[in-house]
Amino acid sequence: MKGSCLCGAVTFEAAGASRDPAACHCGQCRKSSGHYWASVQVMDDDLTIQGDVRWYQSSADAKRGFCPTCGAFLFWKSDAEPDTGVSLGAVDGPTGLTLTRHIFTADKGDYYDIPGEAPQEEQDNG
């Protein structure tokens, strides 16, 4: 799986298997992306990132990576986990993946309904 930001200054490649394609409806993801954020988890050892990624510490235990040129929100990284969330919208070409769940649905925006049959987890982001 390969991808990039909007301007192409940041590129990435995931050599290993990805897991847990999910849509996050928390307020931070909605503010960062403009809607809910679809991502897939990739083990850090299998992820190669090229270009200048800026990391924003968005909570006490997680950060978000974005392109400083075009502003594309590309990555989400927990300080405690050995993997990184990669934006499915930034993948070049077909992903071959299907969302397996929706998370933080209790925090979703009131302007949309959650589509599809994937399970919904209502944990509250606070």
Backbone as XML, in Angstrom:
<?xml version="1.0"?>
<chain id="A" units="angstrom">
  <residue number="1" name="MET">
    <atom name="N" x="0.856" y="-1.167" z="0.000"/>
    <atom name="CA" x="0.000" y="0.000" z="0.000"/>
    <atom name="C" x="0.903" y="1.231" z="0.000"/>
  </residue>
  <residue number="2" name="LYS">
    <atom name="N" x="0.652" y="2.136" z="-0.940"/>
    <atom name="CA" x="1.409" y="3.372" z="-1.044"/>
    <atom name="C" x="0.446" y="4.546" z="-1.041"/>
  </residue>
  <residue number="3" name="GLY">
    <atom name="N" x="0.944" y="5.700" z="-0.607"/>
    <atom name="CA" x="0.102" y="6.872" z="-0.614"/>
    <atom name="C" x="0.902" y="8.141" z="-0.430"/>
  </residue>
  <residue number="4" name="SER">
    <atom name="N" x="0.176" y="9.261" z="-0.406"/>
    <atom name="CA" x="0.820" y="10.556" z="-0.256"/>
    <atom name="C" x="-0.183" y="11.587" z="0.222"/>
  </residue>
  <residue number="5" name="CYS">
    <atom name="N" x="0.371" y="12.746" z="0.570"/>
    <atom name="CA" x="-0.480" y="13.890" z="0.887"/>
    <atom name="C" x="-0.979" y="14.515" z="-0.419"/>
  </residue>
  <residue number="6" name="LEU">
    <atom name="N" x="-1.743" y="15.560" z="-0.313"/>
    <atom name="CA" x="-2.320" y="16.225" z="-1.480"/>
    <atom name="C" x="-1.254" y="16.794" z="-2.414"/>
  </residue>
  <residue number="7" name="CYS">
    <atom name="N" x="-0.202" y="17.384" z="-1.865"/>
    <atom name="CA" x="0.819" y="18.013" z="-2.713"/>
    <atom name="C" x="1.956" y="17.071" z="-3.088"/>
  </residue>
  <residue number="8" name="GLY">
    <atom name="N" x="2.030" y="15.896" z="-2.462"/>
    <atom name="CA" x="3.068" y="14.927" z="-2.780"/>
    <atom name="C" x="4.369" y="15.104" z="-2.015"/>
  </residue>
  <residue number="9" name="ALA">
    <atom name="N" x="4.442" y="16.085" z="-1.100"/>
    <atom name="CA" x="5.665" y="16.308" z="-0.330"/>
    <atom name="C" x="5.923" y="15.203" z="0.691"/>
  </residue>
  <residue number="10" name="VAL">
    <atom name="N" x="4.859" y="14.548" z="1.150"/>
    <atom name="CA" x="4.984" y="13.425" z="2.080"/>
    <atom name="C" x="4.425" y="12.189" z="1.390"/>
  </residue>
  <residue number="11" name="THR">
    <atom name="N" x="5.225" y="11.143" z="1.374"/>
    <atom name="CA" x="4.777" y="9.863" z="0.823"/>
    <atom name="C" x="4.976" y="8.789" z="1.872"/>
  </residue>
  <residue number="12" name="PHE">
    <atom name="N" x="4.250" y="7.693" z="1.713"/>
    <atom name="CA" x="4.406" y="6.582" z="2.644"/>
    <atom name="C" x="4.194" y="5.273" z="1.904"/>
  </residue>
  <residue number="13" name="GLU">
    <atom name="N" x="4.749" y="4.221" z="2.497"/>
    <atom name="CA" x="4.557" y="2.875" z="1.973"/>
    <atom name="C" x="4.458" y="1.923" z="3.147"/>
  </residue>
  <residue number="14" name="ALA">
    <atom name="N" x="3.455" y="1.054" z="3.093"/>
    <atom name="CA" x="3.269" y="0.023" z="4.108"/>
    <atom name="C" x="3.610" y="-1.315" z="3.479"/>
  </residue>
  <residue number="15" name="ALA">
    <atom name="N" x="4.672" y="-1.940" z="3.965"/>
    <atom name="CA" x="5.146" y="-3.190" z="3.382"/>
    <atom name="C" x="4.404" y="-4.400" z="3.932"/>
  </residue>
  <residue number="16" name="GLY">
    <atom name="N" x="3.933" y="-4.320" z="5.160"/>
    <atom name="CA" x="3.270" y="-5.461" z="5.795"/>
    <atom name="C" x="1.770" y="-5.371" z="5.689"/>
  </residue>
  <residue number="17" name="ALA">
    <atom name="N" x="1.126" y="-6.300" z="6.351"/>
    <atom name="CA" x="-0.334" y="-6.334" z="6.364"/>
    <atom name="C" x="-0.882" y="-5.193" z="7.209"/>
  </residue>
  <residue number="18" name="SER">
    <atom name="N" x="-1.964" y="-4.618" z="6.759"/>
    <atom name="CA" x="-2.662" y="-3.602" z="7.538"/>
    <atom name="C" x="-3.815" y="-4.277" z="8.259"/>
  </residue>
  <residue number="19" name="ARG">
    <atom name="N" x="-4.287" y="-3.623" z="9.332"/>
    <atom name="CA" x="-5.379" y="-4.229" z="10.083"/>
    <atom name="C" x="-6.334" y="-3.167" z="10.617"/>
  </residue>
  <residue number="20" name="ASP">
    <atom name="N" x="-7.523" y="-3.592" z="10.913"/>
    <atom name="CA" x="-8.529" y="-2.780" z="11.581"/>
    <atom name="C" x="-8.909" y="-1.507" z="10.829"/>
  </residue>
  <residue number="21" name="PRO">
    <atom name="N" x="-9.344" y="-1.616" z="9.565"/>
    <atom name="CA" x="-9.818" y="-0.401" z="8.886"/>
    <atom name="C" x="-11.078" y="0.121" z="9.592"/>
  </residue>
  <residue number="22" name="ALA">
    <atom name="N" x="-10.987" y="1.343" z="10.098"/>
    <atom name="CA" x="-12.063" y="1.890" z="10.915"/>
    <atom name="C" x="-12.297" y="3.358" z="10.596"/>
  </residue>
  <residue number="23" name="ALA">
    <atom name="N" x="-13.478" y="3.828" z="10.927"/>
    <atom name="CA" x="-13.821" y="5.238" z="10.800"/>
    <atom name="C" x="-13.980" y="5.810" z="12.195"/>
  </residue>
  <residue number="24" name="CYS">
    <atom name="N" x="-13.237" y="6.868" z="12.488"/>
    <atom name="CA" x="-13.303" y="7.506" z="13.797"/>
    <atom name="C" x="-14.161" y="8.763" z="13.702"/>
  </residue>
  <residue number="25" name="HIS">
    <atom name="N" x="-15.136" y="8.856" z="14.604"/>
    <atom name="CA" x="-16.083" y="9.965" z="14.607"/>
    <atom name="C" x="-15.828" y="10.942" z="15.750"/>
  </residue>
  <residue number="26" name="CYS">
    <atom name="N" x="-14.681" y="10.840" z="16.432"/>
    <atom name="CA" x="-14.405" y="11.735" z="17.558"/>
    <atom name="C" x="-14.260" y="13.177" z="17.068"/>
  </residue>
  <residue number="27" name="GLY">
    <atom name="N" x="-14.418" y="14.103" z="17.978"/>
    <atom name="CA" x="-14.323" y="15.512" z="17.634"/>
    <atom name="C" x="-12.973" y="15.905" z="17.071"/>
  </residue>
  <residue number="28" name="GLN">
    <atom name="N" x="-11.890" y="15.333" z="17.594"/>
    <atom name="CA" x="-10.564" y="15.669" z="17.071"/>
    <atom name="C" x="-10.406" y="15.231" z="15.618"/>
  </residue>
  <residue number="29" name="CYS">
    <atom name="N" x="-10.844" y="14.009" z="15.305"/>
    <atom name="CA" x="-10.731" y="13.541" z="13.917"/>
    <atom name="C" x="-11.602" y="14.371" z="12.986"/>
  </residue>
  <residue number="30" name="ARG">
    <atom name="N" x="-12.803" y="14.715" z="13.451"/>
    <atom name="CA" x="-13.672" y="15.531" z="12.604"/>
    <atom name="C" x="-13.070" y="16.914" z="12.369"/>
  </residue>
  <residue number="31" name="LYS">
    <atom name="N" x="-12.484" y="17.516" z="13.397"/>
    <atom name="CA" x="-11.875" y="18.838" z="13.220"/>
    <atom name="C" x="-10.614" y="18.762" z="12.364"/>
  </residue>
  <residue number="32" name="SER">
    <atom name="N" x="-9.848" y="17.677" z="12.495"/>
    <atom name="CA" x="-8.610" y="17.528" z="11.722"/>
    <atom name="C" x="-8.863" y="17.225" z="10.255"/>
  </residue>
  <residue number="33" name="SER">
    <atom name="N" x="-9.919" y="16.458" z="9.990"/>
    <atom name="CA" x="-10.149" y="15.998" z="8.620"/>
    <atom name="C" x="-11.328" y="16.682" z="7.921"/>
  </residue>
  <residue number="34" name="GLY">
    <atom name="N" x="-12.198" y="17.300" z="8.683"/>
    <atom name="CA" x="-13.384" y="17.912" z="8.093"/>
    <atom name="C" x="-14.594" y="17.003" z="8.120"/>
  </residue>
  <residue number="35" name="HIS">
    <atom name="N" x="-14.431" y="15.763" z="8.536"/>
    <atom name="CA" x="-15.520" y="14.782" z="8.636"/>
    <atom name="C" x="-14.997" y="13.641" z="9.494"/>
  </residue>
  <residue number="36" name="TYR">
    <atom name="N" x="-15.605" y="12.483" z="9.456"/>
    <atom name="CA" x="-14.975" y="11.387" z="10.189"/>
    <atom name="C" x="-13.742" y="10.933" z="9.424"/>
  </residue>
  <residue number="37" name="TRP">
    <atom name="N" x="-12.810" y="10.292" z="10.146"/>
    <atom name="CA" x="-11.515" y="9.938" z="9.565"/>
    <atom name="C" x="-11.402" y="8.436" z="9.412"/>
  </residue>
  <residue number="38" name="ALA">
    <atom name="N" x="-11.200" y="7.957" z="8.201"/>
    <atom name="CA" x="-11.038" y="6.527" z="7.922"/>
    <atom name="C" x="-9.553" y="6.209" z="7.879"/>
  </residue>
  <residue number="39" name="SER">
    <atom name="N" x="-9.164" y="5.169" z="8.618"/>
    <atom name="CA" x="-7.754" y="4.809" z="8.676"/>
    <atom name="C" x="-7.582" y="3.310" z="8.826"/>
  </residue>
  <residue number="40" name="VAL">
    <atom name="N" x="-6.345" y="2.891" z="8.685"/>
    <atom name="CA" x="-5.980" y="1.493" z="8.865"/>
    <atom name="C" x="-4.698" y="1.475" z="9.691"/>
  </residue>
  <residue number="41" name="GLN">
    <atom name="N" x="-4.555" y="0.491" z="10.549"/>
    <atom name="CA" x="-3.376" y="0.378" z="11.398"/>
    <atom name="C" x="-2.271" y="-0.381" z="10.667"/>
  </residue>
  <residue number="42" name="VAL">
    <atom name="N" x="-1.055" y="0.155" z="10.728"/>
    <atom name="CA" x="0.120" y="-0.451" z="10.113"/>
    <atom name="C" x="1.212" y="-0.514" z="11.181"/>
  </residue>
  <residue number="43" name="MET">
    <atom name="N" x="1.856" y="-1.647" z="11.304"/>
    <atom name="CA" x="2.956" y="-1.781" z="12.258"/>
    <atom name="C" x="4.059" y="-0.789" z="11.898"/>
  </residue>
  <residue number="44" name="ASP">
    <atom name="N" x="4.624" y="-0.138" z="12.912"/>
    <atom name="CA" x="5.644" y="0.877" z="12.680"/>
    <atom name="C" x="6.831" y="0.341" z="11.885"/>
  </residue>
  <residue number="45" name="ASP">
    <atom name="N" x="7.231" y="-0.899" z="12.156"/>
    <atom name="CA" x="8.364" y="-1.491" z="11.440"/>
    <atom name="C" x="8.075" y="-1.711" z="9.958"/>
  </residue>
  <residue number="46" name="ASP">
    <atom name="N" x="6.795" y="-1.740" z="9.582"/>
    <atom name="CA" x="6.397" y="-1.960" z="8.194"/>
    <atom name="C" x="6.055" y="-0.667" z="7.450"/>
  </residue>
  <residue number="47" name="LEU">
    <atom name="N" x="6.139" y="0.466" z="8.137"/>
    <atom name="CA" x="5.739" y="1.749" z="7.560"/>
    <atom name="C" x="6.967" y="2.606" z="7.265"/>
  </residue>
  <residue number="48" name="THR">
    <atom name="N" x="7.097" y="3.021" z="6.011"/>
    <atom name="CA" x="8.171" y="3.925" z="5.605"/>
    <atom name="C" x="7.527" y="5.246" z="5.209"/>
  </residue>
  <residue number="49" name="ILE">
    <atom name="N" x="7.984" y="6.315" z="5.846"/>
    <atom name="CA" x="7.471" y="7.660" z="5.557"/>
    <atom name="C" x="8.627" y="8.490" z="5.021"/>
  </residue>
  <residue number="50" name="GLN">
    <atom name="N" x="8.380" y="9.180" z="3.906"/>
    <atom name="CA" x="9.382" y="10.081" z="3.349"/>
    <atom name="C" x="8.791" y="11.478" z="3.270"/>
  </residue>
  <residue number="51" name="GLY">
    <atom name="N" x="9.605" y="12.460" z="3.571"/>
    <atom name="CA" x="9.156" y="13.844" z="3.569"/>
    <atom name="C" x="9.082" y="14.370" z="4.983"/>
  </residue>
  <residue number="52" name="ASP">
    <atom name="N" x="8.801" y="15.636" z="5.090"/>
    <atom name="CA" x="8.762" y="16.329" z="6.369"/>
    <atom name="C" x="7.365" y="16.223" z="6.979"/>
  </residue>
  <residue number="53" name="VAL">
    <atom name="N" x="7.185" y="15.298" z="7.908"/>
    <atom name="CA" x="5.904" y="15.176" z="8.609"/>
    <atom name="C" x="5.989" y="16.009" z="9.876"/>
  </residue>
  <residue number="54" name="ARG">
    <atom name="N" x="4.991" y="16.812" z="10.111"/>
    <atom name="CA" x="4.883" y="17.562" z="11.360"/>
    <atom name="C" x="3.947" y="16.788" z="12.276"/>
  </residue>
  <residue number="55" name="TRP">
    <atom name="N" x="4.354" y="16.643" z="13.514"/>
    <atom name="CA" x="3.559" y="15.900" z="14.493"/>
    <atom name="C" x="2.970" y="16.867" z="15.501"/>
  </residue>
  <residue number="56" name="TYR">
    <atom name="N" x="1.675" y="16.753" z="15.723"/>
    <atom name="CA" x="0.953" y="17.567" z="16.687"/>
    <atom name="C" x="0.525" y="16.657" z="17.830"/>
  </residue>
  <residue number="57" name="GLN">
    <atom name="N" x="0.962" y="16.941" z="19.054"/>
    <atom name="CA" x="0.577" y="16.155" z="20.229"/>
    <atom name="C" x="-0.857" y="16.547" z="20.574"/>
  </residue>
  <residue number="58" name="SER">
    <atom name="N" x="-1.824" y="15.764" z="20.095"/>
    <atom name="CA" x="-3.233" y="16.125" z="20.196"/>
    <atom name="C" x="-3.882" y="15.696" z="21.504"/>
  </residue>
  <residue number="59" name="SER">
    <atom name="N" x="-3.216" y="14.857" z="22.275"/>
    <atom name="CA" x="-3.708" y="14.467" z="23.599"/>
    <atom name="C" x="-2.515" y="14.039" z="24.437"/>
  </residue>
  <residue number="60" name="ALA">
    <atom name="N" x="-2.749" y="13.647" z="25.669"/>
    <atom name="CA" x="-1.656" y="13.242" z="26.552"/>
    <atom name="C" x="-0.919" y="12.018" z="26.033"/>
  </residue>
  <residue number="61" name="ASP">
    <atom name="N" x="-1.592" y="11.176" z="25.235"/>
    <atom name="CA" x="-0.962" y="9.930" z="24.799"/>
    <atom name="C" x="-1.054" y="9.650" z="23.303"/>
  </residue>
  <residue number="62" name="ALA">
    <atom name="N" x="-1.312" y="10.641" z="22.485"/>
    <atom name="CA" x="-1.366" y="10.405" z="21.038"/>
    <atom name="C" x="-1.002" y="11.675" z="20.277"/>
  </residue>
  <residue number="63" name="LYS">
    <atom name="N" x="-0.520" y="11.458" z="19.048"/>
    <atom name="CA" x="-0.170" y="12.582" z="18.190"/>
    <atom name="C" x="-0.698" y="12.335" z="16.783"/>
  </residue>
  <residue number="64" name="ARG">
    <atom name="N" x="-0.792" y="13.416" z="16.014"/>
    <atom name="CA" x="-1.299" y="13.378" z="14.650"/>
    <atom name="C" x="-0.230" y="13.928" z="13.718"/>
  </residue>
  <residue number="65" name="GLY">
    <atom name="N" x="0.000" y="13.227" z="12.607"/>
    <atom name="CA" x="1.005" y="13.655" z="11.650"/>
    <atom name="C" x="0.361" y="14.256" z="10.419"/>
  </residue>
  <residue number="66" name="PHE">
    <atom name="N" x="0.916" y="15.377" z="9.960"/>
    <atom name="CA" x="0.353" y="16.045" z="8.794"/>
    <atom name="C" x="1.463" y="16.646" z="7.942"/>
  </residue>
  <residue number="67" name="CYS">
    <atom name="N" x="1.121" y="16.947" z="6.710"/>
    <atom name="CA" x="2.063" y="17.600" z="5.798"/>
    <atom name="C" x="2.089" y="19.095" z="6.106"/>
  </residue>
  <residue number="68" name="PRO">
    <atom name="N" x="3.276" y="19.682" z="6.341"/>
    <atom name="CA" x="3.331" y="21.105" z="6.641"/>
    <atom name="C" x="3.085" y="21.997" z="5.423"/>
  </residue>
  <residue number="69" name="THR">
    <atom name="N" x="3.137" y="21.430" z="4.224"/>
    <atom name="CA" x="2.908" y="22.217" z="3.014"/>
    <atom name="C" x="1.427" y="22.314" z="2.683"/>
  </residue>
  <residue number="70" name="CYS">
    <atom name="N" x="0.752" y="21.175" z="2.534"/>
    <atom name="CA" x="-0.661" y="21.199" z="2.131"/>
    <atom name="C" x="-1.621" y="20.991" z="3.300"/>
  </residue>
  <residue number="71" name="GLY">
    <atom name="N" x="-1.112" y="20.574" z="4.454"/>
    <atom name="CA" x="-1.943" y="20.416" z="5.640"/>
    <atom name="C" x="-2.673" y="19.090" z="5.747"/>
  </residue>
  <residue number="72" name="ALA">
    <atom name="N" x="-2.428" y="18.163" z="4.829"/>
    <atom name="CA" x="-3.143" y="16.874" z="4.852"/>
    <atom name="C" x="-2.847" y="16.116" z="6.147"/>
  </residue>
  <residue number="73" name="PHE">
    <atom name="N" x="-3.900" y="15.643" z="6.806"/>
    <atom name="CA" x="-3.813" y="14.841" z="8.032"/>
    <atom name="C" x="-3.636" y="13.386" z="7.605"/>
  </residue>
  <residue number="74" name="LEU">
    <atom name="N" x="-2.443" y="12.833" z="7.827"/>
    <atom name="CA" x="-2.076" y="11.531" z="7.280"/>
    <atom name="C" x="-1.971" y="10.409" z="8.299"/>
  </residue>
  <residue number="75" name="PHE">
    <atom name="N" x="-1.549" y="10.729" z="9.543"/>
    <atom name="CA" x="-1.214" y="9.685" z="10.506"/>
    <atom name="C" x="-1.760" y="9.996" z="11.891"/>
  </residue>
  <residue number="76" name="TRP">
    <atom name="N" x="-2.051" y="8.927" z="12.625"/>
    <atom name="CA" x="-2.416" y="9.019" z="14.040"/>
    <atom name="C" x="-1.570" y="7.998" z="14.771"/>
  </residue>
  <residue number="77" name="LYS">
    <atom name="N" x="-0.891" y="8.429" z="15.835"/>
    <atom name="CA" x="0.046" y="7.554" z="16.539"/>
    <atom name="C" x="-0.150" y="7.627" z="18.043"/>
  </residue>
  <residue number="78" name="SER">
    <atom name="N" x="-0.487" y="6.486" z="18.640"/>
    <atom name="CA" x="-0.549" y="6.363" z="20.096"/>
    <atom name="C" x="0.864" y="6.207" z="20.628"/>
  </residue>
  <residue number="79" name="ASP">
    <atom name="N" x="1.171" y="6.874" z="21.721"/>
    <atom name="CA" x="2.498" y="6.753" z="22.326"/>
    <atom name="C" x="2.753" y="5.346" z="22.855"/>
  </residue>
  <residue number="80" name="ALA">
    <atom name="N" x="1.691" y="4.601" z="23.158"/>
    <atom name="CA" x="1.830" y="3.296" z="23.803"/>
    <atom name="C" x="1.738" y="2.106" z="22.853"/>
  </residue>
  <residue number="81" name="GLU">
    <atom name="N" x="1.486" y="2.337" z="21.568"/>
    <atom name="CA" x="1.251" y="1.228" z="20.635"/>
    <atom name="C" x="2.353" y="1.138" z="19.575"/>
  </residue>
  <residue number="82" name="PRO">
    <atom name="N" x="2.622" y="-0.077" z="19.072"/>
    <atom name="CA" x="3.677" y="-0.270" z="18.071"/>
    <atom name="C" x="3.205" y="-0.111" z="16.627"/>
  </residue>
  <residue number="83" name="ASP">
    <atom name="N" x="2.061" y="0.552" z="16.439"/>
    <atom name="CA" x="1.535" y="0.744" z="15.098"/>
    <atom name="C" x="1.046" y="2.174" z="14.928"/>
  </residue>
  <residue number="84" name="THR">
    <atom name="N" x="0.757" y="2.534" z="13.679"/>
    <atom name="CA" x="0.327" y="3.881" z="13.328"/>
    <atom name="C" x="-0.922" y="3.796" z="12.471"/>
  </residue>
  <residue number="85" name="GLY">
    <atom name="N" x="-1.884" y="4.671" z="12.744"/>
    <atom name="CA" x="-3.057" y="4.794" z="11.894"/>
    <atom name="C" x="-2.688" y="5.597" z="10.662"/>
  </residue>
  <residue number="86" name="VAL">
    <atom name="N" x="-3.022" y="5.065" z="9.492"/>
    <atom name="CA" x="-2.707" y="5.703" z="8.215"/>
    <atom name="C" x="-4.024" y="6.058" z="7.526"/>
  </residue>
  <residue number="87" name="SER">
    <atom name="N" x="-4.119" y="7.253" z="7.033"/>
    <atom name="CA" x="-5.331" y="7.731" z="6.377"/>
    <atom name="C" x="-5.653" y="6.918" z="5.131"/>
  </residue>
  <residue number="88" name="LEU">
    <atom name="N" x="-6.832" y="6.318" z="5.093"/>
    <atom name="CA" x="-7.238" y="5.573" z="3.900"/>
    <atom name="C" x="-7.491" y="6.505" z="2.724"/>
  </residue>
  <residue number="89" name="GLY">
    <atom name="N" x="-7.871" y="7.733" z="2.995"/>
    <atom name="CA" x="-8.086" y="8.693" z="1.924"/>
    <atom name="C" x="-6.813" y="9.112" z="1.224"/>
  </residue>
  <residue number="90" name="ALA">
    <atom name="N" x="-5.652" y="8.873" z="1.846"/>
    <atom name="CA" x="-4.370" y="9.251" z="1.256"/>
    <atom name="C" x="-3.722" y="8.111" z="0.477"/>
  </residue>
  <residue number="91" name="VAL">
    <atom name="N" x="-4.346" y="6.945" z="0.477"/>
    <atom name="CA" x="-3.787" y="5.794" z="-0.243"/>
    <atom name="C" x="-3.972" y="6.001" z="-1.746"/>
  </residue>
  <residue number="92" name="ASP">
    <atom name="N" x="-2.918" y="5.739" z="-2.495"/>
    <atom name="CA" x="-2.986" y="5.839" z="-3.953"/>
    <atom name="C" x="-3.573" y="4.550" z="-4.514"/>
  </residue>
  <residue number="93" name="GLY">
    <atom name="N" x="-4.642" y="4.670" z="-5.279"/>
    <atom name="CA" x="-5.265" y="3.503" z="-5.895"/>
    <atom name="C" x="-6.176" y="2.767" z="-4.931"/>
  </residue>
  <residue number="94" name="PRO">
    <atom name="N" x="-6.720" y="1.659" z="-5.386"/>
    <atom name="CA" x="-7.638" y="0.872" z="-4.554"/>
    <atom name="C" x="-6.933" y="0.316" z="-3.320"/>
  </residue>
  <residue number="95" name="THR">
    <atom name="N" x="-7.650" y="0.258" z="-2.203"/>
    <atom name="CA" x="-7.087" y="-0.282" z="-0.968"/>
    <atom name="C" x="-7.384" y="-1.765" z="-0.805"/>
  </residue>
  <residue number="96" name="GLY">
    <atom name="N" x="-8.502" y="-2.224" z="-1.380"/>
    <atom name="CA" x="-8.925" y="-3.601" z="-1.176"/>
    <atom name="C" x="-9.487" y="-3.834" z="0.211"/>
  </residue>
  <residue number="97" name="LEU">
    <atom name="N" x="-9.718" y="-2.754" z="0.965"/>
    <atom name="CA" x="-10.189" y="-2.864" z="2.348"/>
    <atom name="C" x="-11.636" y="-2.420" z="2.467"/>
  </residue>
  <residue number="98" name="THR">
    <atom name="N" x="-12.280" y="-2.855" z="3.534"/>
    <atom name="CA" x="-13.627" y="-2.427" z="3.890"/>
    <atom name="C" x="-13.620" y="-2.046" z="5.357"/>
  </residue>
  <residue number="99" name="LEU">
    <atom name="N" x="-14.278" y="-0.962" z="5.713"/>
    <atom name="CA" x="-14.336" y="-0.568" z="7.112"/>
    <atom name="C" x="-14.929" y="-1.701" z="7.946"/>
  </residue>
  <residue number="100" name="THR">
    <atom name="N" x="-14.269" y="-2.015" z="9.057"/>
    <atom name="CA" x="-14.749" y="-3.086" z="9.929"/>
    <atom name="C" x="-15.503" y="-2.563" z="11.142"/>
  </residue>
  <residue number="101" name="ARG">
    <atom name="N" x="-15.356" y="-1.248" z="11.418"/>
    <atom name="CA" x="-16.063" y="-0.678" z="12.563"/>
    <atom name="C" x="-16.019" y="0.843" z="12.516"/>
  </residue>
  <residue number="102" name="HIS">
    <atom name="N" x="-16.911" y="1.434" z="13.290"/>
    <atom name="CA" x="-16.961" y="2.878" z="13.494"/>
    <atom name="C" x="-16.708" y="3.099" z="14.982"/>
  </residue>
  <residue number="103" name="ILE">
    <atom name="N" x="-15.781" y="4.022" z="15.304"/>
    <atom name="CA" x="-15.447" y="4.255" z="16.707"/>
    <atom name="C" x="-15.792" y="5.678" z="17.122"/>
  </residue>
  <residue number="104" name="PHE">
    <atom name="N" x="-15.979" y="5.853" z="18.418"/>
    <atom name="CA" x="-16.355" y="7.134" z="19.024"/>
    <atom name="C" x="-17.627" y="7.706" z="18.398"/>
  </residue>
  <residue number="105" name="THR">
    <atom name="N" x="-18.591" y="6.821" z="18.178"/>
    <atom name="CA" x="-19.837" y="7.259" z="17.555"/>
    <atom name="C" x="-20.681" y="8.141" z="18.479"/>
  </residue>
  <residue number="106" name="ALA">
    <atom name="N" x="-20.452" y="8.071" z="19.779"/>
    <atom name="CA" x="-21.183" y="8.946" z="20.702"/>
    <atom name="C" x="-20.790" y="10.411" z="20.487"/>
  </residue>
  <residue number="107" name="ASP">
    <atom name="N" x="-19.657" y="10.647" z="19.865"/>
    <atom name="CA" x="-19.147" y="11.990" z="19.641"/>
    <atom name="C" x="-19.352" y="12.469" z="18.200"/>
  </residue>
  <residue number="108" name="LYS">
    <atom name="N" x="-20.066" y="11.689" z="17.383"/>
    <atom name="CA" x="-20.214" y="12.034" z="15.969"/>
    <atom name="C" x="-20.987" y="13.332" z="15.779"/>
  </residue>
  <residue number="109" name="GLY">
    <atom name="N" x="-20.827" y="13.915" z="14.612"/>
    <atom name="CA" x="-21.553" y="15.137" z="14.288"/>
    <atom name="C" x="-23.038" y="14.854" z="14.094"/>
  </residue>
  <residue number="110" name="ASP">
    <atom name="N" x="-23.856" y="15.860" z="14.328"/>
    <atom name="CA" x="-25.305" y="15.688" z="14.177"/>
    <atom name="C" x="-25.770" y="15.848" z="12.734"/>
  </residue>
  <residue number="111" name="TYR">
    <atom name="N" x="-24.886" y="16.165" z="11.834"/>
    <atom name="CA" x="-25.240" y="16.467" z="10.440"/>
    <atom name="C" x="-25.199" y="15.254" z="9.516"/>
  </residue>
  <residue number="112" name="TYR">
    <atom name="N" x="-24.897" y="14.057" z="10.049"/>
    <atom name="CA" x="-24.841" y="12.873" z="9.196"/>
    <atom name="C" x="-25.266" y="11.627" z="9.956"/>
  </residue>
  <residue number="113" name="ASP">
    <atom name="N" x="-25.645" y="10.617" z="9.197"/>
    <atom name="CA" x="-25.909" y="9.289" z="9.731"/>
    <atom name="C" x="-24.734" y="8.398" z="9.358"/>
  </residue>
  <residue number="114" name="ILE">
    <atom name="N" x="-24.470" y="7.401" z="10.180"/>
    <atom name="CA" x="-23.371" y="6.482" z="9.915"/>
    <atom name="C" x="-23.859" y="5.434" z="8.917"/>
  </residue>
  <residue number="115" name="PRO">
    <atom name="N" x="-23.189" y="5.337" z="7.775"/>
    <atom name="CA" x="-23.628" y="4.404" z="6.737"/>
    <atom name="C" x="-23.145" y="2.975" z="6.990"/>
  </residue>
  <residue number="116" name="GLY">
    <atom name="N" x="-23.762" y="2.042" z="6.313"/>
    <atom name="CA" x="-23.268" y="0.670" z="6.288"/>
    <atom name="C" x="-23.650" y="-0.170" z="7.480"/>
  </residue>
  <residue number="117" name="GLU">
    <atom name="N" x="-23.129" y="-1.377" z="7.467"/>
    <atom name="CA" x="-23.458" y="-2.381" z="8.473"/>
    <atom name="C" x="-22.337" y="-2.605" z="9.481"/>
  </residue>
  <residue number="118" name="ALA">
    <atom name="N" x="-21.203" y="-1.921" z="9.354"/>
    <atom name="CA" x="-20.081" y="-2.139" z="10.258"/>
    <atom name="C" x="-20.490" y="-1.810" z="11.698"/>
  </residue>
  <residue number="119" name="PRO">
    <atom name="N" x="-19.992" y="-2.554" z="12.671"/>
    <atom name="CA" x="-20.322" y="-2.296" z="14.078"/>
    <atom name="C" x="-19.962" y="-0.875" z="14.495"/>
  </residue>
  <residue number="120" name="GLN">
    <atom name="N" x="-20.746" y="-0.357" z="15.425"/>
    <atom name="CA" x="-20.523" y="1.005" z="15.948"/>
    <atom name="C" x="-20.191" y="0.914" z="17.429"/>
  </residue>
  <residue number="121" name="GLU">
    <atom name="N" x="-19.094" y="1.555" z="17.806"/>
    <atom name="CA" x="-18.658" y="1.590" z="19.193"/>
    <atom name="C" x="-18.879" y="3.009" z="19.719"/>
  </residue>
  <residue number="122" name="GLU">
    <atom name="N" x="-19.689" y="3.145" z="20.761"/>
    <atom name="CA" x="-20.131" y="4.447" z="21.216"/>
    <atom name="C" x="-19.255" y="5.088" z="22.280"/>
  </residue>
  <residue number="123" name="GLN">
    <atom name="N" x="-18.041" y="4.583" z="22.510"/>
    <atom name="CA" x="-17.220" y="5.191" z="23.559"/>
    <atom name="C" x="-17.188" y="6.693" z="23.372"/>
  </residue>
  <residue number="124" name="ASP">
    <atom name="N" x="-17.170" y="7.409" z="24.478"/>
    <atom name="CA" x="-17.202" y="8.869" z="24.449"/>
    <atom name="C" x="-15.785" y="9.403" z="24.544"/>
  </residue>
  <residue number="125" name="ASN">
    <atom name="N" x="-15.448" y="10.333" z="23.698"/>
    <atom name="CA" x="-14.114" y="10.922" z="23.676"/>
    <atom name="C" x="-13.932" y="11.990" z="24.739"/>
  </residue>
  <residue number="126" name="GLY">
    <atom name="N" x="-15.011" y="12.351" z="25.408"/>
    <atom name="CA" x="-14.904" y="13.336" z="26.485"/>
    <atom name="C" x="-14.944" y="14.674" z="25.975"/>
  </residue>
</chain>
